[in-house]
Amino acid sequence: MRKQALLPSFLGIAVAVLLGSGPAYAQLRLIPEAARRVYEALPDLPLENTYTPINPNDGGPAPEEDTLVRRMMIYHLQVAGRSPTDRFDWQLTLADYFDANEPIIAQRYPGADRLTVNPYAQDKAAVQALNRQQRQALLEALVLAFGGDPDPKPLYIPADLNPVPALPTPEPMQPLLLPGSGGAELLRP
């Protein structure tokens, strides 16, 4: 009887977990195509794909496809857990490469466990070598590759037509008068 009662709740949790993780896996499947789009838009962007896999048969990407942009996208989506279509989130990711936001942990960087050399230091140096215009172009290409708006419109906040009047300044409180000696006698019944 008890097993039958637990089965529906277990199935509900399993379905919720599977459905909740769907978009992340869908985004990861889009990474090769999105990386290709970024390199088409920015052909001068360094590939940084000269690393050798520890095990060539591990099912990872081919070395020519294991690029700086691909690793940056995996870091952005999986490690940092940020939105692929939000421009500000991509700005935060670029700031991570400059040690201006969250520190990137080298052991968790994409490719650290699959490649003979951890690509983090070289990827960081490659991003830091980009000038401001190149970084802005990379930012725009990353957002566009996932279907986001690279130039979002500012949020419209209407002018307040009926401003709320300021609250009056409260009068200072009177100091409490403490009972003098023998005040404990006041507590007797």
Contact map, one row per residue, 1 for C-alpha under 8 A:
111110000000000000000000000000000000000000000000000000000000000000000000000000000000000000000000000000000000000000000000000000000000000000000000000000000000000000000000000000000000000000000
111111000000000000000000000000000000000000000000000000000000000000000000000000000000000000000000000000000000000000000000000000000000000000000000000000000000000000000000000000000000000000000
111111100000000000000000000000000000000000000000000000000000000000000000000000000000000000000000000000000000000000000000000000000000000000000000000000000000000000000000000000000000000000000
111111110000000000000000000000000000000000000000000000000000000000000000000000000000000000000000000000000000000000000000000000000000000000000000000000000000000000000000000000000000000000000
111111111000000000000000000000000000000000000000000000000000000000000000000000000000000000000000000000000000000000000000000000000000000000000000000000000000000000000000000000000000000000000
011111111100000000000000000000000000000000000000000000000000000000000000000000000000000000000000000000000000000000000000000000000000000000000000000000000000000000000000000000000000000000000
001111111110000000000000000000000000000000000000000000000000000000000000000000000000000000000000000000000000000000000000000000000000000000000000000000000000000000000000000000000000000000000
000111111111000000000000000000000000000000000000000000000000000000000000000000000000000000000000000000000000000000000000000000000000000000000000000000000000000000000000000000000000000000000
000011111111100000000000000000000000000000000000000000000000000000000000000000000000000000000000000000000000000000000000000000000000000000000000000000000000000000000000000000000000000000000
000001111111110000000000000000000000000000000000000000000000000000000000000000000000000000000000000000000000000000000000000000000000000000000000000000000000000000000000000000000000000000000
000000111111111000000000000000000000000000000000000000000000000000000000000000000000000000000000000000000000000000000000000000000000000000000000000000000000000000000000000000000000000000000
000000011111111100000000000000000000000000000000000000000000000000000000000000000000000000000000000000000000000000000000000000000000000000000000000000000000000000000000000000000000000000000
000000001111111110000000000000000000000000000000000000000000000000000000000000000000000000000000000000000000000000000000000000000000000000000000000000000000000000000000000000000000000000000
000000000111111111000000000000000000000000000000000000000000000000000000000000000000000000000000000000000000000000000000000000000000000000000000000000000000000000000000000000000000000000000
000000000011111111100000000000000000000000000000000000000000000000000000000000000000000000000000000000000000000000000000000000000000000000000000000000000000000000000000000000000000000000000
000000000001111111110000000000000000000000000000000000000000000000000000000000000000000000000000000000000000000000000000000000000000000000000000000000000000000000000000000000000000000000000
000000000000111111111000000000000000000000000000000000000000000000000000000000000000000000000000000000000000000000000000000000000000000000000000000000000000000000000000000000000000000000000
000000000000011111111100000000000000000000000000000000000000000000000000000000000000000000000000000000000000000000000000000000000000000000000000000000000000000000000000000000000000000000000
000000000000001111111100000000000000000000000000000000000000000000000000000000000000000000000000000000000000000000000000000000000000000000000000000000000000000000000000000000000000000000000
000000000000000111111110000000000000000000000000000000000000000000000000000000000000000000000000000000000000000000000000000000000000000000000000000000000000000000000000000000000000000000000
000000000000000011111111100000000000000000000000000000000000000000000000000000000000000000000000000000000000000000000000000000000000000000000000000000000000000000000000000000000000000000000
000000000000000001111111110000000000000000000000000000000000000000000000000000000000000000000000000000000000000000000000000000000000000000000000000000000000000000000000000000000000000000000
000000000000000000011111111000000000000000000000000000000000000000000000000000000000000000000000000000000000000000000000000000000000000000000000000000000000000000000000000000000000000000000
000000000000000000001111111100000000000000000000000000000000000000000000000011000000000000000000000000000000000000000000000000000000000000000000000000000000000000000000000000000000000000000
000000000000000000001111111110000000000000000000000000000000000000000000000000000000000000000000000000000000000000000000000000000000000000000000000000000000000000000000000000000000000000000
000000000000000000000111111111000000000000000000000000000000000000000000000000000000000000000000000000000000000000000000000000000000000000000000000000000000000000000000000000000000000000000
000000000000000000000011111111100000000000000000000000000000000000000000000010000001000000000000000000000000000000000000000000000000000000000000000000000000000000000000000000000000000000000
000000000000000000000001111111100000000000000000000000000000000000000000010010000000000000000000000000000000000000000000000000000000000000000000000000000000000000000000000000000000000000000
000000000000000000000000111111110000000000000000000000000000000000000000000000000000000000000000000000000000000000000000000000000000000000000000000000000000000000000000000000000000000000000
000000000000000000000000011111111100000000000000000000000000000000000000000000000000000000000000000000000000000000000000000000000000000000000000010000000000000000000000000000000000000000000
000000000000000000000000001111111110000000000000000000000000000000000100110000000000000000000000000000000000000000000000000000000000000000000000000000000000000000000000000000000000000000000
000000000000000000000000000011111111000000000000000000000000000010000100000000000000000000000000000000000000000000000000000000000000000000000000000000000000000000000000000000000000000000000
000000000000000000000000000001111111100000000000000000000000000000000000000000000000000000000000000000000000000000000000000000000000000000000000000000000000000000000000000000000000000000000
000000000000000000000000000001111111110000000000000000000000000000000000000000000000000000000000000000000000000000000000000000000000000000000100110000000000000000000000000000000000000000000
000000000000000000000000000000111111111000000000000000000000000000001100100000000000000000000000000000000000000000000000000000000000000000000000100000000000000000000000000000000000000000000
000000000000000000000000000000011111111100000000000000000000000000000000000000000000000000000000000000000000000000000000000000000000000000000000000000000000000000000000000000000000000000000
000000000000000000000000000000001111111110000000000000000000000000000000000000000000000000000000000000000000000000000000000000000000000000001000100000000000000000000000000000000000000000000
000000000000000000000000000000000111111111000000000000000000000000001000000000000000000000000000000000000000000000000000000000000000000001001100100000000000000000000000000000000000000000000
000000000000000000000000000000000011111111111000000000000000000000000000000000000000000000000000000000000000000000000000000000000000000000000000000000000000000000000000000000000000000000000
000000000000000000000000000000000001111111100000000000000000000000000000000000000000000000000000000000000000000000000000000000000000000000000000000000000000000000000000000000000000000000000
000000000000000000000000000000000000111111100000000000000000000000000000000000000000000000000000000000000000000000000000000000000000000000001000000000000000000000000000000000000000000000000
000000000000000000000000000000000000011111111000000000000000000000000000000000000000000000000000000000000000000000000000000000000000000011001000000000000000000000000000000000000000000000000
000000000000000000000000000000000000001111111000000000000000000000000000000000000000000000000000000000000000000000000000000000000000000000000000000000000000000000000000000000000000000000000
000000000000000000000000000000000000001001111100000000000000000000000000000000000000000000000000000000000000000000000000000000000000000000000000000000000000000000000000000000000000000000000
000000000000000000000000000000000000001001111110000000000000000000000000000000000000000000000000000000000000000000000000000000000000000000000000000000000000000000000000000000000000000000000
000000000000000000000000000000000000000000011111000000000000000000010000000000000000000000000000000000000000000000000000000001000000000000000000000000000000000000000000000000000000000000000
000000000000000000000000000000000000000000001111100000000000000000111000000000000000000000000000000000000000000000000000000000000000000000000000000000000000000000000000000000000000000000000
000000000000000000000000000000000000000000000111111000000000000000110000000000000000000000000000000000000000000000000000011000000000000000000000000000000000000000000000000000000000000000000
000000000000000000000000000000000000000000000011111000000000001111110000000000000000000000000000000000000000000000000000000000000000000000000000000000000000000000000000000000000000000000000
000000000000000000000000000000000000000000000001111100000000001100000000000000000000000000000000000000000000000000000000000000000000000000000000000000000000000000000000000000000000000000000
000000000000000000000000000000000000000000000001111110000000001000000000000000000000000000000000000000000000000000111010000000000000000000000000000000000000000000000000000000000000000000000
000000000000000000000000000000000000000000000000011111010000001000000000000000000000000000000000000000000000000000111000000000000000000000000000000000000000000000000000000000000000000000000
000000000000000000000000000000000000000000000000001111110000001000000000000000000000000000000000000000000000000001110000000000000000000000000000000000000000000000000000000000000000000000000
000000000000000000000000000000000000000000000000000111110000000000000000000000000000000000000000000000000000000001110000000000000000000000000000000000000000000000000000000000000000000000000
000000000000000000000000000000000000000000000000000011111100000000000000000000000000000000000000000000000000000001000000000000000000000000000000000000000000000000000000000000000000000000000
000000000000000000000000000000000000000000000000000111111111000000000000000000000000000000000000000000000000000000000000000000000000000000000000000000000000000000000000000000000000000000000
000000000000000000000000000000000000000000000000000000111111000000000000000000000000000000000000000000000000000000000000000000000000000000000000000000000000000000000000000000000000000000000
000000000000000000000000000000000000000000000000000000111111000000000000000000000000000000000000000000000000000000000000000000000000000000000000000000000000000000000000000000000000000000000
000000000000000000000000000000000000000000000000000000011111100000000000000000000000000000000000000000000000000000000000000000000000000000000000000000000000000000000000000000000000000000000
000000000000000000000000000000000000000000000000000000011111110000000000000000000000000000000000000000000000000001000000000000000000000000000000000000000000000000000000000000000000000000000
000000000000000000000000000000000000000000000000000000000011111111000000000000000000000000000000000000000000000000000000000000000000000000000000000000000000000000000000000000000000000000000
000000000000000000000000000000000000000000000000000000000001111111000000000000000000000000000000000000000000000000000000000000000000000000000000000000000000000000000000000000000000000000000
000000000000000000000000000000000000000000000000111110000000111111100000000000000000000000000000000000000000000000000000000000000000000000000000000000000000000000000000000000000000000000000
000000000000000000000000000000000000000000000000110000000000111111100000000000000000000000000000000000000000000000000000000000000000000000000000000000000000000000000000000000000000000000000
000000000000000000000000000000010000000000000000100000000000111111100100000000000000000000000000000000000000000000000000000000000000000000000000000000000000000000000000000000000000000000000
000000000000000000000000000000000000000000000000100000000000111111110110000000000000000000000000000000000000000000000000000000000000000000000000000000000000000000000000000000000000000000000
000000000000000000000000000000000000000000000011100000000000001111111110000000000000000000000000000000000000000000000000000000000000000000000000000000000000000000000000000000000000000000000
000000000000000000000000000000000000000000000111100000000000000001111111000000000000000000000000000000000000000000000000001000000000000000000000000000000000000000000000000000000000000000000
000000000000000000000000000000000010010000000010000000000000000000111111100000000000000000000000000000000000000000000000000000000000000000000000000000000000000000000000000000000000000000000
000000000000000000000000000000110010000000000000000000000000000011111111110000000000000000000000000000000000000000000000000000000000000000000000000000000000000000000000000000000000000000000
000000000000000000000000000000000000000000000000000000000000000001111111111000000000000000000000000000000000111000000000000000000000000000000000000000000000000000000000000000000000000000000
000000000000000000000000000000000000000000000000000000000000000000011111111100000000000000000000000000000000010000000000000000000000000000000000000000000000000000000000000000000000000000000
000000000000000000000000000000100010000000000000000000000000000000001111111110000000000000000000000000000000000000000000000000000000000000000000000000000000000000000000000000000000000000000
000000000000000000000000000100100000000000000000000000000000000000000111111111100000000000000000000000000000010000000000000000000000000000000000000000000000000000000000000000000000000000000
000000000000000000000000000000000000000000000000000000000000000000000011111111110000000000000000000000000000110000000000000000000000000000000000000000000000000000000000000000000000000000000
000000000000000000000000000000000000000000000000000000000000000000000001111111111111000001001000000000000000000000000000000000000000000000000000000000000000000000000000000000000000000000000
000000000000000000000001001100000000000000000000000000000000000000000000111111111111000000000000000000000000000000000000000000000000000000000000000000000000000000000000000000000000000000000
000000000000000000000001000000000000000000000000000000000000000000000000011111111100000000000000000000000000000000000000000000000000000000000000000000000000000000000000000000000000000000000
000000000000000000000000000000000000000000000000000000000000000000000000011111111000000000000000000000000001100000000000000000000000000000000000000000000000000000000000000000000000000000000
000000000000000000000000000000000000000000000000000000000000000000000000001111111100000000001000000000000000000000000000000000000000000000000000000000000000000000000000000000000000000000000
000000000000000000000000000000000000000000000000000000000000000000000000000111111110000000000000000000000000000000000000000000000000000000000000000000000000000000000000000000000000000000000
000000000000000000000000000000000000000000000000000000000000000000000000000111011111000011000000000000000000000000000000000000000000000000000000000000000000000000000000000000000000000000000
000000000000000000000000000000000000000000000000000000000000000000000000000110001111110010000000000000000000000000000000000000000000000000000000000000000000000000000000000000000000000000000
000000000000000000000000001000000000000000000000000000000000000000000000000110000111110011000000000000000000000000000000000000000000000000000010010100000000000000000000000000000000000000000
000000000000000000000000000000000000000000000000000000000000000000000000000000000011111000000000000000000000000000000000000000000000000000000011011110000000000000000000000000000000000000000
000000000000000000000000000000000000000000000000000000000000000000000000000000000011111111000000000000000000000000000000000000000000000000000010000110000000000000000000000000000000000000000
000000000000000000000000000000000000000000000000000000000000000000000000000000000000111111100000000000000000000000000000000000000000000000110010000111100000000000000000000000000000000000000
000000000000000000000000000000000000000000000000000000000000000000000000000000000000011111110000000000000000000000000000000000000000000000000000000000000000000000000000000000000000000000000
000000000000000000000000000000000000000000000000000000000000000000000000000000000111011111111000000000000000000000000000000000000000000000000000000000000000000000000000000000000000000000000
000000000000000000000000000000000000000000000000000000000000000000000000000100000101011111111100000000000000000000000000000000000000000000100110000000000000000000000000000000000000000000000
000000000000000000000000000000000000000000000000000000000000000000000000000000000000001111111110000000000000000000000000000000000000000000100000000000000000000000000000000000000000000000000
000000000000000000000000000000000000000000000000000000000000000000000000000000000000000111111111000010000000000000000000000000000000000000000000000000000000000000000000000000000000000000000
000000000000000000000000000000000000000000000000000000000000000000000000000100010000000011111111100000000000000000000000000000000000000000000000000000000000000000000000000000000000000000000
000000000000000000000000000000000000000000000000000000000000000000000000000000000000000001111111110000000000000000000000000000100000000000000000000000000000000000000000000000000000000000000
000000000000000000000000000000000000000000000000000000000000000000000000000000000000000000111111111111000000000000000000000000000000000000000000000000000000000000000000000000000000000000000
000000000000000000000000000000000000000000000000000000000000000000000000000000000000000000011111111111110000000000000000000000000000000000000000000000000000000000000000000000000000000000000
000000000000000000000000000000000000000000000000000000000000000000000000000000000000000000001111111100010000000000000000000100110000000000000000000000000000000000000000000000000000000000000
000000000000000000000000000000000000000000000000000000000000000000000000000000000000000000000111111110000000000000000000000100010000000000000000000000000000000000000000000000000000000000000
000000000000000000000000000000000000000000000000000000000000000000000000000000000000000000000011111111110000000000000000000000000000000000000000000000000000000000000000000000000000000000000
000000000000000000000000000000000000000000000000000000000000000000000000000000000000000000000011111111100000000000000000000000000000000000000000000000000000000000000000000000000000000000000
000000000000000000000000000000000000000000000000000000000000000000000000000000000000000000010011011111100000000000000000000000000000000000000000000000000000000000000000000000000000000000000
000000000000000000000000000000000000000000000000000000000000000000000000000000000000000000000011001111110000000000000000000000000000000000000000000000000000000000000000000000000000000000000
000000000000000000000000000000000000000000000000000000000000000000000000000000000000000000000001001111111000000000000000000000000000000000000000000000000000000000000000000000000000000000000
000000000000000000000000000000000000000000000000000000000000000000000000000000000000000000000001101001111101100000000000000000000000000000000000000000000000000000000000000000000000000000000
000000000000000000000000000000000000000000000000000000000000000000000000000000000000000000000000000000111111100000000000000000000000000000000000000000000000000000000000000000000000000000000
000000000000000000000000000000000000000000000000000000000000000000000000000000000000000000000000000000011111100100000101100000000000000000000000000000000000000000000000000000000000000000000
000000000000000000000000000000000000000000000000000000000000000000000000000000000000000000000000000000001111100110000100000000000000000000000000000000000000000000000000000000000000000000000
000000000000000000000000000000000000000000000000000000000000000000000000000000100000000000000000000000011111110100000000000000000000000000000000000000000000000000000000000000000000000000000
000000000000000000000000000000000000000000000000000000000000000000000010001000100000000000000000000000011111111100000111000000000000000000000000000000000000000000000000000000000000000000000
000000000000000000000000000000000000000000000000000000000000000000000011011000000000000000000000000000000001111110000001000000000000000000000000000000000000000000000000000000000000000000000
000000000000000000000000000000000000000000000000000000000000000000000010000000000000000000000000000000000000111111100110000000000000000000000000000000000000000000000000000000000000000000000
000000000000000000000000000000000000000000000000000000000000000000000000000000000000000000000000000000000111111111101111000000000000000000000000000000000000000000000000000000000000000000000
000000000000000000000000000000000000000000000000000000000000000000000000000000000000000000000000000000000010011111100100000000000000000000000000000000000000000000000000000000000000000000000
000000000000000000000000000000000000000000000000000011100001000000000000000000000000000000000000000000000000001111110000000000000000000000000000000000000000000000000000000000000000000000000
000000000000000000000000000000000000000000000000001111000000000000000000000000000000000000000000000000000000001111111110000000000000000000000000000000000000000000000000000000000000000000000
000000000000000000000000000000000000000000000000001111000000000000000000000000000000000000000000000000000000000001111100000000000000000000000000000000000000000000000000000000000000000000000
000000000000000000000000000000000000000000000000001100000000000000000000000000000000000000000000000000000000000100111110000000000000000000000000000000000000000000000000000000000000000000000
000000000000000000000000000000000000000000000000000000000000000000000000000000000000000000000000000000000110101110111111100000000000000000000000000000000000000000000000000000000000000000000
000000000000000000000000000000000000000000000000001000000000000000000000000000000000000000000000000000000000101100101111111000000000000000000000000000000000000000000000000000000000000000000
000000000000000000000000000000000000000000000000000000000000000000000000000000000000000000000000000000000100110100000111111100000000000000000000000000000000000000000000000000000000000000000
000000000000000000000000000000000000000000000000000000000000000000000000000000000000000000000000000000000100000000000111111110000000000000000000000000000000000000000000000000000000000000000
000000000000000000000000000000000000000000000001000000000000000000000000000000000000000000000000000000000000000000000011111111000000000000000000000000000000000000000000000000000000000000000
000000000000000000000000000000000000000000000001000000000000000000010000000000000000000000000000000000000000000000000011111111100000000000000000000000000000000000000000000000000000000000000
000000000000000000000000000000000000000000000000000000000000000000000000000000000000000000000000110000000000000000000001111111110000000000000000000000000000000000000000000000000000000000000
000000000000000000000000000000000000000000000000000000000000000000000000000000000000000000000000000000000000000000000000111111111000000000000000000000000000000000000000000000000000000000000
000000000000000000000000000000000000000000000100000000000000000000000000000000000000000000000000000000000000000000000000011111111100000000000000000000000000000000000000000000000000000000000
000000000000000000000000000000000000000000000000000000000000000000000000000000000000000000000100100000000000000000000000001111111100001000000000000000000000000000000000000000000000000000000
000000000000000000000000000000000000000000000000000000000000000000000000000000000000000000000000110000000000000000000000000111111110000000000000000000000000000000000000000000000000000000000
000000000000000000000000000000000000000000000000000000000000000000000000000000000000000000000000000000000000000000000000000011111110000000000000000000000000000000000000000000000000000000000
000000000000000000000000000000000000000000000000000000000000000000000000000000000000000000000000000000000000000000000000000001111111111000000000000000000000000000000000000000000000000000000
000000000000000000000000000000000000000000000000000000000000000000000000000000000000000000000000000000000000000000000000000000011111111000000000000000000000000000000000000000000000000000000
000000000000000000000000000000000000000000000000000000000000000000000000000000000000000000000000000000000000000000000000000000000111111100000000000000000000000000000000000000000000000000000
000000000000000000000000000000000000000000000000000000000000000000000000000000000000000000000000000000000000000000000000000000000111111110000000000000000000000000000000000000000000000000000
000000000000000000000000000000000000000000000000000000000000000000000000000000000000000000000000000000000000000000000000000000000111111111000000000000000000000000000000000000000000000000000
000000000000000000000000000000000000000000000000000000000000000000000000000000000000000000000000000000000000000000000000000000100111111111100000000000000000000000000000000000000000000000000
000000000000000000000000000000000000000000000000000000000000000000000000000000000000000000000000000000000000000000000000000000000001111111110000000000000000000000000000000000000000000000000
000000000000000000000000000000000000000001000000000000000000000000000000000000000000000000000000000000000000000000000000000000000000111111111000000000000000000000000000000000000000000000000
000000000000000000000000000000000000010001000000000000000000000000000000000000000000000000000000000000000000000000000000000000000000011111111100000000000000000000000000000000000000000000000
000000000000000000000000000000000000000000000000000000000000000000000000000000000000001001100000000000000000000000000000000000000000001111111110000001000000000000000000000000000000000000000
000000000000000000000000000000000000000000000000000000000000000000000000000000000000001000000000000000000000000000000000000000000000000111111111000001000000000000000000000000000000000000000
000000000000000000000000000000000000110011000000000000000000000000000000000000000000000000000000000000000000000000000000000000000000000011111111100001000000000000000000000000000000000000000
000000000000000000000000000000000100010000000000000000000000000000000000000000000000000001000000000000000000000000000000000000000000000001111111110000000000000000000000000000000000000000000
000000000000000000000000000000000000000000000000000000000000000000000000000000000001111001000000000000000000000000000000000000000000000000111111111111000000000000000000000000000000000000000
000000000000000000000000000000000000000000000000000000000000000000000000000000000000100000000000000000000000000000000000000000000000000000011111111111000000000000000000000000000000000000000
000000000000000000000000000000000110110000000000000000000000000000000000000000000000000000000000000000000000000000000000000000000000000000001111111100000000000000000000000000000000000000000
000000000000000000000000000001000100000000000000000000000000000000000000000000000001100000000000000000000000000000000000000000000000000000000111111100000000000000000000000000000000000000000
000000000000000000000000000000000000000000000000000000000000000000000000000000000000100000000000000000000000000000000000000000000000000000000011111110000000000000000000000000000000000000000
000000000000000000000000000000000000000000000000000000000000000000000000000000000001111000000000000000000000000000000000000000000000000000000011111111000000000000000000000000000000000000000
000000000000000000000000000000000000000000000000000000000000000000000000000000000000111000000000000000000000000000000000000000000000000000000011001111110000000000000000000000000000000000000
000000000000000000000000000000000000000000000000000000000000000000000000000000000000001000000000000000000000000000000000000000000000000000111011000111110000000000000000000000000000000000000
000000000000000000000000000000000000000000000000000000000000000000000000000000000000001000000000000000000000000000000000000000000000000000000000000011111000000000000000000000000000000000000
000000000000000000000000000000000000000000000000000000000000000000000000000000000000000000000000000000000000000000000000000000000000000000000000000011111100000000000000000000000000000000000
000000000000000000000000000000000000000000000000000000000000000000000000000000000000000000000000000000000000000000000000000000000000000000000000000000111110000000000000000000000000000000000
000000000000000000000000000000000000000000000000000000000000000000000000000000000000000000000000000000000000000000000000000000000000000000000000000000011111000000000000000000000000000000000
000000000000000000000000000000000000000000000000000000000000000000000000000000000000000000000000000000000000000000000000000000000000000000000000000000001111100000000000000000000000000000000
000000000000000000000000000000000000000000000000000000000000000000000000000000000000000000000000000000000000000000000000000000000000000000000000000000000111110000000000000000000000000000000
000000000000000000000000000000000000000000000000000000000000000000000000000000000000000000000000000000000000000000000000000000000000000000000000000000000011111000000000000000000000000000000
000000000000000000000000000000000000000000000000000000000000000000000000000000000000000000000000000000000000000000000000000000000000000000000000000000000001111100000000000000000000000000000
000000000000000000000000000000000000000000000000000000000000000000000000000000000000000000000000000000000000000000000000000000000000000000000000000000000000111110000000000000000000000000000
000000000000000000000000000000000000000000000000000000000000000000000000000000000000000000000000000000000000000000000000000000000000000000000000000000000000011111100000000000000000000000000
000000000000000000000000000000000000000000000000000000000000000000000000000000000000000000000000000000000000000000000000000000000000000000000000000000000000001111100000000000000000000000000
000000000000000000000000000000000000000000000000000000000000000000000000000000000000000000000000000000000000000000000000000000000000000000000000000000000000000111110000000000000000000000000
000000000000000000000000000000000000000000000000000000000000000000000000000000000000000000000000000000000000000000000000000000000000000000000000000000000000000111111000000000000000000000000
000000000000000000000000000000000000000000000000000000000000000000000000000000000000000000000000000000000000000000000000000000000000000000000000000000000000000001111100000000000000000000000
000000000000000000000000000000000000000000000000000000000000000000000000000000000000000000000000000000000000000000000000000000000000000000000000000000000000000000111110000000000000000000000
000000000000000000000000000000000000000000000000000000000000000000000000000000000000000000000000000000000000000000000000000000000000000000000000000000000000000000011111000000000000000000000
000000000000000000000000000000000000000000000000000000000000000000000000000000000000000000000000000000000000000000000000000000000000000000000000000000000000000000001111100000000000000000000
000000000000000000000000000000000000000000000000000000000000000000000000000000000000000000000000000000000000000000000000000000000000000000000000000000000000000000000111110000000000000000000
000000000000000000000000000000000000000000000000000000000000000000000000000000000000000000000000000000000000000000000000000000000000000000000000000000000000000000000011111000000000000000000
000000000000000000000000000000000000000000000000000000000000000000000000000000000000000000000000000000000000000000000000000000000000000000000000000000000000000000000001111100000000000000000
000000000000000000000000000000000000000000000000000000000000000000000000000000000000000000000000000000000000000000000000000000000000000000000000000000000000000000000000111110000000000000000
000000000000000000000000000000000000000000000000000000000000000000000000000000000000000000000000000000000000000000000000000000000000000000000000000000000000000000000000011111000000000000000
000000000000000000000000000000000000000000000000000000000000000000000000000000000000000000000000000000000000000000000000000000000000000000000000000000000000000000000000001111100000000000000
000000000000000000000000000000000000000000000000000000000000000000000000000000000000000000000000000000000000000000000000000000000000000000000000000000000000000000000000000111110000000000000
000000000000000000000000000000000000000000000000000000000000000000000000000000000000000000000000000000000000000000000000000000000000000000000000000000000000000000000000000011111000000000000
000000000000000000000000000000000000000000000000000000000000000000000000000000000000000000000000000000000000000000000000000000000000000000000000000000000000000000000000000001111100000000000
000000000000000000000000000000000000000000000000000000000000000000000000000000000000000000000000000000000000000000000000000000000000000000000000000000000000000000000000000000111110000000000
000000000000000000000000000000000000000000000000000000000000000000000000000000000000000000000000000000000000000000000000000000000000000000000000000000000000000000000000000000011111000000000
000000000000000000000000000000000000000000000000000000000000000000000000000000000000000000000000000000000000000000000000000000000000000000000000000000000000000000000000000000001111111000000
000000000000000000000000000000000000000000000000000000000000000000000000000000000000000000000000000000000000000000000000000000000000000000000000000000000000000000000000000000000111111000000
000000000000000000000000000000000000000000000000000000000000000000000000000000000000000000000000000000000000000000000000000000000000000000000000000000000000000000000000000000000011111100000
000000000000000000000000000000000000000000000000000000000000000000000000000000000000000000000000000000000000000000000000000000000000000000000000000000000000000000000000000000000011111111000
000000000000000000000000000000000000000000000000000000000000000000000000000000000000000000000000000000000000000000000000000000000000000000000000000000000000000000000000000000000011111111100
000000000000000000000000000000000000000000000000000000000000000000000000000000000000000000000000000000000000000000000000000000000000000000000000000000000000000000000000000000000000111111110
000000000000000000000000000000000000000000000000000000000000000000000000000000000000000000000000000000000000000000000000000000000000000000000000000000000000000000000000000000000000011111110
000000000000000000000000000000000000000000000000000000000000000000000000000000000000000000000000000000000000000000000000000000000000000000000000000000000000000000000000000000000000011111110
000000000000000000000000000000000000000000000000000000000000000000000000000000000000000000000000000000000000000000000000000000000000000000000000000000000000000000000000000000000000001111111
000000000000000000000000000000000000000000000000000000000000000000000000000000000000000000000000000000000000000000000000000000000000000000000000000000000000000000000000000000000000000111111
000000000000000000000000000000000000000000000000000000000000000000000000000000000000000000000000000000000000000000000000000000000000000000000000000000000000000000000000000000000000000000111
